Amino acid sequence: MADIKAEAARDLAQLADISEECCTQIVNAGALQPLANLLKEGSGEAKEWAACVVGMLSFNSEERSAQIVKAGLLQSLVVLLEQGSETAKRRAAITLGNLAFNGMETQIIKAGAMQSLVKMLKEGSQRDKENAACALGNLAGKSKECLVQIFEANTLQSLAILLKEGSEDGKEWAANALANLSADSEERSQQIVKEGVVQPMLILLKEGPQGAKERATCALGNLASYSEECLVQIFEAGALPLLVTMLKEGSEYGKENAARVLGHLTYKNERRSVQIFTLPLLVAMLKDGSKGGKEWAAYALAKLAANSEHRSVQIFASGVLPLLVAMLKDGTEEGKVWSTNALASLAANSEERSAQVFNAGVVQPLVTLLKEGSENAKFYAAGALAHLAKNSENRGTEIINAGTLHLIVVILNEGSQKVEEAIFVLLLHLGKYEASRARIVNSGLLQSLAKLVRDADELDSADTTLMFLTGSREEYATQIALVGFFGL
């Protein structure tokens, strides 16, 4: 006897496959509750087709995904993931991946799907593993809590094997999962590199379909942030032409990550920098790229300029100054950080470039960043101001007039060692001239410096700066004594 409900679910799946509009119509017609009933109580075949329909309805739609969860289908999908047929498990995993991508990660965790997906990744069939990798990758990309749980469930080896031996889709989903797991963590990145994933990622970058290439590029960008071993492997594998091609022809997402990897490769490595110098592409991205593309182009240009006076001249001559200044003034927090870094690199060791950067109106935005930015932003802002103040009393005076001395006192009292080191360099350049040094002395900065010297375990940059600004050992000793006397 025909299973009428299974056939009806199959017909719905065929209808849902036609268009987004059809999917919306199916949901609006009240199909979710009957589908929920089929997932719970239908025949094996009916459950398979119901899961198929729900997977299609959840694809690429946050609204429909939220409706699916609200209708109570999530728990039934988890049961299907654990107890269903192979087809049902696969379709449930696909659906959970879609729901995770569309922001339902919290509900998925509460439903207990994580453990079942991890088990499927480790013990399922090849197709099961690939679908589980897709779902887990989406969960890791949406939630720090999910990311940590997936990592702590010892999934790296299974993902690494899938990256090496999976189908085309399996490799792409493994790359996506590893990219998300490696984000913003040196510990996780180092462990992922130890699983031997860099070479398979490079093969994917060379031979995979476009989507897989872009996910591999993202993963390499994350891993290269923390692993010199990864950078060496990328460089020695001859991947630079592939990254340049991605910079030329990739999607905005691919271009962003290619610029990021190229920036990592150039950092403090002249040999790699020489071969990476792709100025026109980076300038074009800085001008017309996506928000993230502009940020990473600024980052790459900053690192290229930092390694070479010759490249600094070329970069500056390419017309990037107004683009970087615009990003400094109106960009995102990350954009302001990397544009500041680039401006500092370009201003270094050149009076002519320093004057042009200064005249572009950067002092007040840099001072604002020194006041309101993140620790990283303050560090680069102080560095840029130091380069501008170097060898110019007039520029130093303008920097002081912008209110920097009060901010420096605040920063020194906050205790950020990274920012303090940049501040000491700025003070050394500002204090070269008698009038500026007098203003520094009158600002109360000497007391802040003396406190740092008193509290330090050994002589450091604060000691050197205080000695320079006081101008004599007697005054230096007096400042230290005053700190002790007043208990500052």
C-alpha positions as CSV (number, residue, x, y, z in Angstrom):
1,M,0.0,0.0,0.0
2,A,1.3,3.4,-0.9
3,D,2.5,5.7,1.9
4,I,0.4,8.7,1.0
5,K,2.0,11.0,3.5
6,A,5.5,10.1,2.3
7,E,4.4,10.8,-1.3
8,A,2.9,14.1,-0.2
9,A,6.2,15.1,1.5
10,R,8.1,14.1,-1.6
11,D,5.8,16.3,-3.7
12,L,6.5,19.2,-1.3
13,A,10.2,18.6,-1.7
14,Q,9.9,18.8,-5.5
15,L,7.9,22.0,-5.1
16,A,10.4,23.6,-2.7
17,D,13.2,22.8,-5.1
18,I,11.6,25.2,-7.7
19,S,12.3,28.5,-6.1
20,E,12.6,30.6,-2.9
21,E,9.0,31.9,-3.5
22,C,7.7,28.3,-3.4
23,C,9.5,27.7,-0.1
24,T,7.9,30.7,1.4
25,Q,4.5,29.7,0.1
26,I,4.9,26.2,1.6
27,V,5.6,27.7,5.1
28,N,2.8,30.3,4.8
29,A,0.4,27.5,3.8
30,G,0.9,25.9,7.3
31,A,3.0,23.0,6.3
32,L,5.4,23.1,9.2
33,Q,3.1,21.4,11.7
34,P,2.3,18.5,9.5
35,L,6.0,18.1,8.7
36,A,6.8,18.2,12.5
37,N,4.3,15.4,12.9
38,L,5.9,13.3,10.1
39,L,9.3,13.8,11.6
40,K,8.0,12.4,14.9
41,E,5.5,9.7,13.9
42,G,5.8,9.1,10.2
43,S,7.1,6.0,8.5
44,G,10.8,5.8,7.7
45,E,10.3,7.0,4.2
46,A,8.0,9.8,5.3
47,K,10.6,11.0,7.9
48,E,13.3,11.0,5.1
49,W,11.1,13.2,2.8
50,A,10.0,15.4,5.7
51,A,13.7,16.1,6.6
52,C,14.4,16.8,3.0
53,V,11.6,19.4,2.8
54,V,12.7,21.1,6.0
55,G,16.3,21.2,4.7
56,M,15.1,23.0,1.6
57,L,12.9,25.4,3.5
58,S,15.8,26.3,5.9
59,F,18.2,27.0,3.1
60,N,19.4,30.6,2.9
61,S,16.5,32.0,5.0
62,E,16.8,33.3,8.5
63,E,13.1,33.9,8.6
64,R,12.1,30.4,7.6
65,S,14.7,28.9,9.9
66,A,13.3,30.8,12.8
67,Q,9.8,29.6,11.9
68,I,11.1,26.0,11.7
69,V,12.6,26.2,15.2
70,K,9.5,27.9,16.6
71,A,7.3,25.1,15.2
72,G,9.3,22.6,17.3
73,L,11.0,20.7,14.5
74,L,14.5,20.9,16.0
75,Q,14.2,18.2,18.6
76,S,12.8,15.8,16.0
77,L,15.7,16.5,13.7
78,V,18.1,15.7,16.5
79,V,16.3,12.4,17.2
80,L,16.5,11.6,13.5
81,L,20.2,12.4,13.5
82,E,20.7,9.8,16.2
83,Q,18.1,7.1,15.3
84,G,17.1,7.6,11.7
85,S,18.0,5.8,8.5
86,E,21.3,6.7,6.7
87,T,19.3,9.0,4.4
88,A,17.3,10.5,7.3
89,K,20.5,11.2,9.2
90,R,22.2,12.8,6.3
91,R,19.2,15.1,5.6
92,A,18.9,16.0,9.3
93,A,22.6,17.0,9.4
94,I,22.1,19.1,6.3
95,T,19.1,20.9,7.8
96,L,21.0,21.5,11.1
97,G,23.8,23.0,9.0
98,N,21.4,25.4,7.3
99,L,19.8,26.3,10.6
100,A,23.2,27.0,12.2
101,F,24.2,29.2,9.2
102,N,21.0,31.2,9.7
103,G,21.6,32.0,13.3
104,M,19.8,29.1,15.2
105,E,23.1,28.0,16.9
106,T,21.9,28.6,20.5
107,Q,18.7,26.5,19.9
108,I,20.8,23.8,18.3
109,I,23.1,23.5,21.3
110,K,20.1,23.4,23.7
111,A,18.6,20.6,21.6
112,G,21.7,18.5,22.2
113,A,22.7,18.2,18.5
114,M,26.4,18.9,19.0
115,Q,27.3,15.5,20.4
116,S,25.4,13.7,17.7
117,L,27.1,15.8,15.0
118,V,30.6,15.1,16.5
119,K,29.8,11.4,16.6
120,M,28.7,11.5,13.0
121,L,31.9,13.3,12.0
122,K,34.0,10.6,13.7
123,E,32.1,7.4,13.1
124,G,29.6,8.0,10.2
125,S,29.9,7.1,6.5
126,Q,31.9,9.3,4.2
127,R,28.8,11.3,3.3
128,D,27.7,11.5,6.9
129,K,31.1,12.9,7.9
130,E,30.9,15.6,5.2
131,N,27.5,16.7,6.2
132,A,28.5,16.8,9.9
133,A,31.6,18.8,9.0
134,C,29.3,21.3,7.2
135,A,27.0,21.6,10.2
136,L,29.8,21.8,12.7
137,G,31.7,24.4,10.6
138,N,28.6,26.6,10.5
139,L,28.1,26.3,14.2
140,A,31.7,27.2,14.9
141,G,31.4,30.2,12.6
142,K,28.4,31.5,14.5
143,S,29.2,30.9,18.1
144,K,32.3,31.1,20.3
145,E,30.6,28.6,22.7
146,C,30.1,26.2,19.8
147,L,33.6,26.7,18.5
148,V,35.1,25.8,21.9
149,Q,32.9,22.7,22.3
150,I,33.7,21.4,18.8
151,F,37.4,22.0,19.4
152,E,37.4,20.3,22.8
153,A,35.6,17.3,21.4
154,N,38.8,16.3,19.6
155,T,37.5,16.9,16.1
156,L,40.7,18.1,14.5
157,Q,42.0,14.7,13.3
158,S,38.7,13.8,11.7
159,L,38.5,17.2,9.9
160,A,42.1,16.9,8.8
161,I,41.5,13.4,7.3
162,L,38.4,14.7,5.6
163,L,40.4,17.6,4.2
164,K,42.9,15.2,2.7
165,E,40.7,12.3,1.6
166,G,37.1,13.6,1.3
167,S,35.1,14.4,-1.8
168,E,35.2,17.8,-3.3
169,D,32.4,19.0,-1.1
170,G,33.9,17.2,1.9
171,K,37.2,19.0,1.5
172,E,35.4,22.3,1.2
173,W,33.4,21.8,4.4
174,A,36.4,20.6,6.3
175,A,38.3,23.7,5.2
176,N,35.4,25.8,6.4
177,A,35.3,24.1,9.8
178,L,39.1,24.4,10.3
179,A,39.0,28.1,9.2
180,N,36.3,28.8,11.8
181,L,38.1,26.8,14.5
182,S,41.4,28.6,14.0
183,A,39.9,32.1,14.2
184,D,41.5,34.4,16.8
185,S,43.3,31.7,18.7
186,E,47.0,30.9,18.7
187,E,46.5,27.7,20.7
188,R,43.9,26.3,18.3
189,S,45.9,27.4,15.2
190,Q,49.1,25.8,16.4
191,Q,47.3,22.5,17.1
192,I,45.5,22.6,13.7
193,V,48.9,23.1,11.9
194,K,50.3,20.1,13.8
195,E,47.5,18.0,12.2
196,G,49.3,18.5,8.8
197,V,46.5,20.6,7.2
198,V,48.6,23.3,5.5
199,Q,49.7,21.2,2.5
200,P,46.1,19.9,1.8
201,M,44.9,23.4,2.1
202,L,47.4,24.5,-0.5
203,I,46.3,21.7,-2.8
204,L,42.7,22.9,-2.4
205,L,43.8,26.4,-3.1
206,K,45.4,25.2,-6.4
207,E,43.0,22.6,-7.6
208,G,39.6,23.0,-5.8
209,P,36.5,24.7,-7.0
210,Q,36.2,28.4,-6.4
211,G,34.3,28.1,-3.1
212,A,36.8,25.6,-1.7
213,K,39.7,27.8,-2.8
214,E,38.2,30.7,-0.9
215,R,37.6,28.7,2.3
216,A,41.1,27.4,2.1
217,T,42.5,30.9,1.8
218,C,40.5,32.0,4.8
219,A,41.9,29.0,6.8
220,L,45.4,29.8,5.7
221,G,44.9,33.4,6.7
222,N,43.8,32.4,10.2
223,L,46.6,29.9,10.6
224,A,49.3,32.2,9.3
225,S,48.3,34.8,11.9
226,Y,49.9,32.6,14.6
227,S,52.2,30.1,12.8
228,E,55.5,30.9,11.2
229,E,55.6,27.2,10.2
230,C,52.4,27.8,8.2
231,L,53.9,30.8,6.5
232,V,57.1,28.9,5.5
233,Q,55.0,26.1,4.1
234,I,52.8,28.5,2.1
235,F,55.9,30.3,0.7
236,E,57.9,27.2,-0.1
237,A,54.9,25.5,-1.8
238,G,54.9,28.2,-4.4
239,A,51.5,29.5,-3.4
240,L,52.1,33.2,-4.1
241,P,50.8,33.1,-7.7
242,L,47.7,31.4,-6.5
243,L,47.1,34.1,-3.9
244,V,47.7,36.8,-6.4
245,T,45.2,35.1,-8.7
246,M,42.7,35.1,-5.9
247,L,43.5,38.8,-5.3
248,K,42.6,39.4,-9.0
249,E,39.7,37.1,-9.6
250,G,38.2,35.9,-6.4
251,S,35.0,37.1,-4.7
252,E,35.2,39.9,-2.2
253,Y,35.6,37.2,0.5
254,G,38.4,35.5,-1.4
255,K,40.2,38.8,-2.1
256,E,40.0,39.9,1.6
257,N,41.6,36.6,2.7
258,A,44.2,36.6,0.0
259,A,45.3,40.1,1.0
260,R,45.5,39.0,4.6
261,V,47.7,36.0,3.8
262,L,50.0,38.2,1.7
263,G,50.2,40.7,4.5
264,H,51.2,38.0,7.0
265,L,53.8,36.6,4.6
266,T,55.5,40.0,4.2
267,Y,55.8,40.8,7.9
268,K,59.4,41.1,8.9
269,N,60.6,39.0,6.0
270,E,62.3,40.8,3.2
271,R,62.8,37.6,1.1
272,R,59.1,37.0,0.9
273,S,58.2,40.7,0.6
274,V,60.2,41.1,-2.6
275,Q,58.2,38.4,-4.3
276,I,54.8,39.5,-3.0
277,F,54.9,43.1,-4.1
278,T,51.6,43.4,-5.9
279,L,51.0,47.1,-5.5
280,P,48.4,47.8,-8.2
281,L,46.1,45.1,-6.9
282,L,46.3,46.2,-3.3
283,V,45.8,49.9,-4.2
284,A,42.8,48.9,-6.3
285,M,41.4,47.0,-3.3
286,L,42.1,49.9,-1.0
287,K,40.1,52.2,-3.3
288,D,37.2,50.0,-4.5
289,G,37.2,46.9,-2.4
290,S,34.7,45.7,0.2
291,K,35.0,47.0,3.8
292,G,37.1,44.0,4.8
293,G,39.1,44.2,1.5
294,K,40.1,47.8,2.2
295,E,41.2,46.9,5.7
296,W,43.3,44.0,4.7
297,A,44.8,45.9,1.7
298,A,45.9,48.6,4.2
299,Y,47.4,45.9,6.4
300,A,49.3,44.4,3.6
301,L,50.6,47.8,2.4
302,A,51.7,48.6,5.9
303,K,53.7,45.5,6.2
304,L,55.3,45.9,2.7
305,A,56.2,49.5,3.5
306,A,57.7,48.6,6.9
307,N,60.3,46.3,5.2
308,S,61.6,48.6,2.5
309,E,62.3,52.3,1.8
310,H,62.2,51.5,-1.9
311,R,58.7,50.0,-1.6
312,S,57.6,52.9,0.7
313,V,58.5,55.3,-2.1
314,Q,56.5,53.3,-4.6
315,I,53.5,52.8,-2.4
316,F,53.4,56.5,-1.5
317,A,53.7,57.5,-5.2
318,S,50.7,55.3,-6.1
319,G,48.3,57.8,-4.5
320,V,47.3,55.9,-1.4
321,L,47.6,58.8,1.0
322,P,44.0,60.2,0.6
323,L,42.6,56.7,0.7
324,L,44.4,55.9,4.0
325,V,43.5,59.2,5.5
326,A,39.8,58.7,4.6
327,M,40.0,55.2,6.3
328,L,41.6,56.7,9.4
329,K,38.8,59.3,9.7
330,D,35.8,57.4,8.7
331,G,36.7,53.7,8.6
332,T,35.8,50.9,11.0
333,E,37.9,50.3,14.2
334,E,40.0,47.7,12.3
335,G,40.3,50.0,9.3
336,K,41.6,52.8,11.5
337,V,44.2,50.5,13.0
338,W,45.6,49.3,9.7
339,S,45.5,52.7,8.0
340,T,47.3,54.2,11.0
341,N,49.9,51.4,10.7
342,A,50.3,52.1,7.0
343,L,50.6,55.8,7.5
344,A,53.3,55.3,10.2
345,S,55.2,52.9,7.9
346,L,55.1,55.4,5.1
347,A,56.1,58.4,7.3
348,A,59.1,56.6,8.7
349,N,62.5,57.7,7.6
350,S,61.3,60.3,5.2
351,E,60.9,64.0,6.1
352,E,59.1,64.6,2.8
353,R,56.6,61.9,3.3
354,S,56.1,62.8,7.0
355,A,55.3,66.4,6.0
356,Q,52.8,65.2,3.4
357,V,51.1,62.8,5.8
358,F,51.0,65.6,8.5
359,N,49.5,68.1,6.1
360,A,46.8,65.7,5.1
361,G,45.1,66.4,8.4
362,V,45.9,63.2,10.3
363,V,46.8,64.6,13.8
364,Q,43.4,65.1,15.3
365,P,42.1,61.7,14.1
366,L,45.2,60.0,15.5
367,V,44.8,61.8,18.8
368,T,41.1,60.7,18.9
369,L,42.3,57.1,18.3
370,L,44.8,57.5,21.1
371,K,42.0,58.6,23.3
372,E,39.2,56.2,22.3
373,G,40.7,53.3,20.4
374,S,41.6,49.7,21.4
375,E,45.0,48.9,22.8
376,N,46.2,48.0,19.3
377,A,44.8,51.3,17.9
378,K,46.5,53.3,20.6
379,F,49.8,51.6,20.0
380,Y,49.8,52.4,16.3
381,A,48.4,55.9,16.8
382,A,51.3,56.7,19.2
383,G,53.7,55.2,16.7
384,A,52.4,57.3,13.8
385,L,52.5,60.5,15.9
386,A,56.1,59.6,16.9
387,H,57.1,59.4,13.2
388,L,55.4,62.7,12.5
389,A,57.0,64.4,15.5
390,K,60.5,63.2,14.5
391,N,62.9,66.0,13.5
392,S,60.1,68.7,13.3
393,E,59.5,71.1,16.2
394,N,56.5,72.6,14.4
395,R,54.8,69.2,13.9
396,G,55.6,68.3,17.5
397,T,54.0,71.5,18.7
398,E,50.9,70.8,16.8
399,I,50.7,67.3,18.2
400,I,51.0,68.7,21.7
401,N,48.4,71.4,20.9
402,A,45.9,68.6,19.9
403,G,45.8,67.5,23.6
404,T,48.2,64.6,23.5
405,L,49.9,65.3,26.8
406,H,46.8,64.8,29.0
407,L,46.1,61.6,27.1
408,I,49.6,60.3,27.6
409,V,49.3,60.8,31.4
410,V,46.0,58.8,31.3
411,I,47.7,56.0,29.2
412,L,50.7,55.8,31.5
413,N,48.4,55.5,34.5
414,E,46.4,52.7,32.8
415,G,49.4,50.3,32.7
416,S,49.3,49.0,29.1
417,Q,52.9,48.0,28.5
418,K,52.5,47.7,24.8
419,V,51.1,51.2,24.4
420,E,53.6,52.6,26.9
421,E,56.5,51.5,24.7
422,A,55.1,53.5,21.8
423,I,54.4,56.5,24.1
424,F,58.0,56.6,25.3
425,V,59.2,56.9,21.7
426,L,56.7,59.7,21.1
427,L,57.9,61.6,24.2
428,L,61.5,61.3,23.1
429,H,60.7,62.9,19.8
430,L,58.4,65.6,21.4
431,G,61.0,66.4,24.1
432,K,63.9,67.2,21.7
433,Y,62.9,70.8,21.7
434,E,63.1,73.1,24.7
435,A,59.6,74.6,24.5
436,S,58.0,71.2,24.1
437,R,60.0,69.7,26.9
438,A,58.9,72.5,29.2
439,R,55.2,71.8,28.4
440,I,55.8,68.1,29.0
441,V,57.4,68.9,32.4
442,N,54.5,71.1,33.4
443,S,51.9,68.5,32.3
444,G,52.6,66.2,35.2
445,L,54.1,63.6,32.9
446,L,57.3,63.3,34.9
447,Q,55.5,62.1,37.9
448,S,53.8,59.3,35.9
449,L,57.2,58.3,34.4
450,A,58.9,58.4,37.8
451,K,56.2,56.1,39.2
452,L,56.8,53.6,36.3
453,V,60.6,53.7,37.0
454,R,60.1,53.2,40.7
455,D,57.8,50.2,40.1
456,A,59.9,48.6,37.4
457,D,62.0,45.5,38.2
458,E,64.8,46.8,36.1
459,L,65.8,49.8,34.1
460,D,63.6,50.1,31.0
461,S,62.3,52.6,28.4
462,A,60.5,54.6,31.1
463,D,63.8,55.2,32.9
464,T,65.5,56.3,29.6
465,T,62.6,58.6,28.8
466,L,62.6,60.2,32.3
467,M,66.3,60.7,32.2
468,F,66.1,62.4,28.8
469,L,63.2,64.7,29.8
470,T,64.7,65.8,33.1
471,G,68.0,66.6,31.5
472,S,70.1,65.8,34.5
473,R,70.7,63.1,37.1
474,E,69.8,65.5,39.9
475,E,66.4,66.3,38.5
476,Y,65.9,62.6,37.7
477,A,66.6,61.7,41.3
478,T,64.4,64.5,42.5
479,Q,61.4,63.1,40.5
480,I,61.9,59.6,41.8
481,A,62.2,60.9,45.4
482,L,59.0,63.0,45.0
483,V,57.1,59.9,43.9
484,G,58.2,58.1,47.0
485,F,57.5,61.1,49.3
486,F,54.0,61.7,48.1
487,G,53.2,58.0,47.8
488,L,52.1,58.3,44.2
